[in-house]
Amino acid sequence: MKKFLQVLPRLMVGGTFLTAGFMKLLEPAQNFQLVLEQFTWIPRTALEPLAKSIPWIEWIAGGWLLVGFLPRLAAAVLGLLSLSFIVILSGPVWAGQGLAECGCFGTGTGISINQMYGLDWVNLVLAAFLLTRSAYPFALENRIR
């Protein structure tokens, strides 16, 4: 039972990011770029590269964490992504700007910025927890060593 409980954070964080990346990859990158344009302090020259790369990073690192391939690296990448999303969403959340959607799971999902802000905090804490682990039960890395 203890090993199963140690797997849950990996499944939650990995599954969240795998899904978020996959949902954005199903849509044109311009959709996510339009969402990023809502955050006016992101430099315009960075919008297109971010819109094209973030979904792939989420999908790959989420998948790696889910199956336990290089789980420490994947947890670090996803923890940093969570932290950056918290920083990006903090302004609108604390200023009370009710942006309809954050686009975190693609467009049309109905997930509010406040909901994503909370989920990002949960992902950050779980990713930090995963970084403190010395072993990852039921991980692919255990099979290939």
C-alpha positions in Angstrom: 0.0 0.0 0.0 2.9 2.4 0.8 4.4 1.9 -2.6 1.1 2.6 -4.3 0.8 5.9 -2.3 4.2 6.9 -3.5 3.1 6.4 -7.1 0.1 8.7 -6.8 1.9 12.0 -7.0 3.7 10.8 -10.1 0.5 9.8 -11.7 -1.3 13.0 -10.7 1.5 15.4 -12.0 2.5 13.3 -15.0 -1.2 12.7 -16.0 -2.1 16.4 -15.7 0.8 17.6 -17.8 0.5 14.7 -20.3 -3.2 15.6 -20.8 -2.6 19.3 -21.0 0.2 19.0 -23.6 -1.8 16.5 -25.6 -4.9 18.6 -25.7 -2.9 21.6 -26.9 -1.1 19.6 -29.5 -4.5 18.6 -31.0 -5.1 22.3 -31.8 -3.2 24.7 -34.0 -0.3 26.4 -32.1 -2.0 29.7 -32.9 -4.8 28.9 -30.5 -2.4 28.7 -27.6 -0.5 31.7 -28.9 -3.8 33.8 -28.7 -4.2 32.7 -25.1 -0.7 33.7 -24.3 -1.3 37.1 -25.8 -3.7 37.8 -22.9 -0.6 38.1 -20.7 0.7 41.4 -21.9 4.0 41.3 -20.1 5.2 38.2 -22.1 7.4 39.6 -24.9 5.7 39.4 -28.3 8.8 37.8 -29.8 8.5 34.9 -27.3 4.8 34.1 -28.0 5.2 31.9 -31.0 8.2 29.8 -29.6 6.4 29.4 -26.3 3.1 28.3 -28.0 5.0 25.7 -30.1 7.3 24.4 -27.4 5.3 24.3 -24.1 2.8 21.6 -25.3 5.6 19.3 -26.4 7.5 19.8 -23.1 4.3 19.1 -21.1 3.5 16.0 -23.1 7.0 14.5 -23.1 7.9 15.3 -19.5 4.4 14.3 -18.3 4.6 11.0 -20.1 8.1 10.3 -18.7 6.9 11.0 -15.2 3.8 8.9 -15.7 5.8 5.8 -16.7 8.8 6.5 -14.5 11.4 7.2 -17.2 13.9 9.7 -15.7 11.4 10.6 -13.1 13.6 13.0 -11.2 14.4 15.0 -14.4 10.7 15.0 -15.4 9.6 16.1 -11.9 12.1 19.0 -12.0 11.0 20.1 -15.5 7.3 19.9 -14.5 8.0 21.6 -11.2 9.7 24.5 -13.0 6.8 24.7 -15.5 4.3 24.8 -12.6 6.3 27.6 -10.9 6.4 29.6 -14.1 2.6 29.1 -14.6 2.0 30.3 -11.1 4.0 33.4 -11.8 2.2 34.0 -15.0 -1.3 33.5 -13.5 -0.6 35.4 -10.3 -1.2 38.8 -11.8 -4.6 38.1 -13.2 -5.7 36.0 -10.2 -4.7 38.6 -7.6 -5.8 41.6 -9.7 -9.2 39.9 -10.1 -9.0 39.9 -13.8 -11.5 37.3 -14.8 -10.0 35.9 -17.9 -12.4 33.4 -19.2 -9.9 30.6 -19.7 -6.2 30.1 -19.3 -5.9 27.7 -22.2 -3.9 25.3 -20.1 -5.8 22.3 -21.5 -6.5 23.8 -24.9 -9.4 26.0 -25.8 -13.0 25.4 -24.9 -12.4 23.4 -21.7 -14.1 25.8 -19.4 -11.3 25.6 -16.8 -11.0 29.0 -15.1 -7.7 30.8 -14.3 -8.4 30.4 -10.5 -8.9 26.6 -10.9 -5.7 26.3 -12.8 -3.8 28.5 -10.4 -4.8 26.1 -7.6 -3.9 23.1 -9.7 -0.5 24.6 -10.5 0.2 25.0 -6.7 -0.8 21.3 -6.1 1.5 20.2 -9.0 4.4 22.3 -7.7 4.1 20.8 -4.2 3.8 17.2 -5.6 6.8 17.8 -8.0 8.9 19.1 -5.1 7.8 16.0 -3.1 8.9 13.7 -6.0 12.3 15.4 -6.1 12.9 14.4 -2.5 12.4 10.7 -3.3 15.4 8.4 -3.6 13.4 5.6 -5.3 10.4 5.5 -7.5 8.2 2.4 -7.1 6.8 0.9 -10.3 9.0 3.1 -12.4 10.3 2.2 -15.8 13.8 3.3 -14.7 13.8 0.3 -12.3 13.3 -2.1 -15.1 16.1 -0.7 -17.4 18.8 -0.5 -14.8 
